């Protein structure tokens, strides 16, 4: 249950962040499930995916 609460907080921070903030959160948060990462990715603006890929690469 605590993990879900933490994820809700992460989602809120992710949603409110600018592009650089979203990239930082996506690339530094650990311990999420694949589905949770996918959920964050759905909230990421598609036109900036190249920047996210570079940050992850």
C-alpha positions in Angstrom: 0.0 0.0 0.0 2.8 2.4 0.9 4.3 1.9 -2.6 1.0 3.1 -4.2 1.0 6.2 -2.0 4.5 6.9 -3.0 3.7 6.4 -6.6 0.7 8.8 -6.3 3.1 11.4 -5.0 5.6 10.7 -7.8 2.8 11.1 -10.3 1.7 14.4 -8.9 5.3 15.7 -9.0 5.7 14.4 -12.5 2.5 16.0 -13.7 3.4 19.4 -12.3 7.1 19.3 -13.5 8.4 21.0 -16.6 10.1 18.8 -19.3 13.5 18.8 -17.6 11.8 17.9 -14.3 9.8 15.1 -15.9 13.0 13.7 -17.4 14.9 13.9 -14.1 12.0 12.2 -12.2 11.7 9.4 -14.9 15.4 8.7 -15.0 16.2 8.9 -11.2 13.2 7.3 -9.5 13.9 3.6 -8.6 11.7 0.7 -7.6 8.7 1.4 -9.8 7.0 -1.5 -11.6 7.0 -1.6 -15.4 3.3 -0.5 -15.4 4.1 2.5 -13.2 6.9 3.6 -15.6 4.5 3.1 -18.5 1.9 5.3 -16.7 4.4 8.1 -16.3 5.4 7.7 -19.9 1.8 8.2 -21.0 1.9 11.6 -19.2 5.1 12.6 -21.0 4.7 15.0 -24.0 5.5 12.9 -27.1 7.3 15.7 -28.9 10.0 15.6 -26.2 10.6 11.8 -26.3 13.9 12.3 -28.1 15.2 14.3 -25.0 14.0 11.5 -22.7 15.7 8.9 -24.8 19.0 10.8 -24.8 18.8 11.2 -21.0 18.3 7.5 -20.6 20.9 6.5 -23.1 
